[in-house]
């Protein structure tokens, strides 16, 4: 999904892959073992680092939904639909 917002603050811990994460006006290069905190109602987006088809996996925690495991598959450095 291009830039979007979420109703709930959430933390994401990267388990697999590499990803570029935009949070507000900042961009982070996220690798395995890194954690990002995305505040509620702050614009954010994701983009694969690799130039080929790839995927990445995260643990995502919110107060409302608890802990969730997600694997996202992407093609070439295209924007990711959701996390």
N, C-alpha and C positions, 0 to 999 in steps of 0.2 A: 504494500500500500504506500503510495507516496506520502508525503507529510500528513500525519493524522494526530488526533489526541485521544486520550483514554480517560474515562470517568474516574478511574482509581489509580493511585500511585502504585507502582510495581517495581520489584527488583528482578533482574535477570542475571543468572550465573551461566556462563558459556561452558558447555560440556564438550562440544565437538565443533571443529571448523574455525573459520575466521570471518568476521563481519565488521562492516563500518556502520556505526550507529550515530545518527544525528539526534541530538536532544536540545531543543531550543535552537540557539545559534552556534552551538558547539558540535564538533564531529570527533568521535572517538574510534580508534582502531582497536577492536576487541578481539582477544585471543583466548584460548582455553584457560580456564581458571579465573578469568576476569569477571567482575560483577559491575553492572550498571544500575543506577537508580533513576527511574523515569517518573517525575512528579505528575500528579493528576493535572489534566488540562494543558500540558506542555506539548507542543508539536514535536513529533519524533518520526524517524524513518529508519530503514535497514537496507543495506546493500551488500551483496556477496563480495568478498575480497578476491576470490579466484576468478580467472578469466574463462574457465571452463565450467561445465555443469558441476554443481556442488550442493552441499547441504550443511546445515549447522543445527546443533541441538542446544536447548537451554532449559534450565529449571526457572520457572517464573512464579514469583510469590506475590499475592495480593492479600490484603486483610479480608476481603469479601470472599474470594474464591480459594484461598489457601495456596498450596504448592501444586504446580502443574508441570508436566514434562512435555516439551514440544520439539518436534523435528521439522524443520522447514527446508524444502528443496527449491533450489533456484537454478536458472539457466544463465550462463555467462554472467557478467556483472550487472544483471538486471535488478531493479528494485523488487523487494520482497513484499508479498501481499499482506502478511500479518505475522505477529509474534505473540 
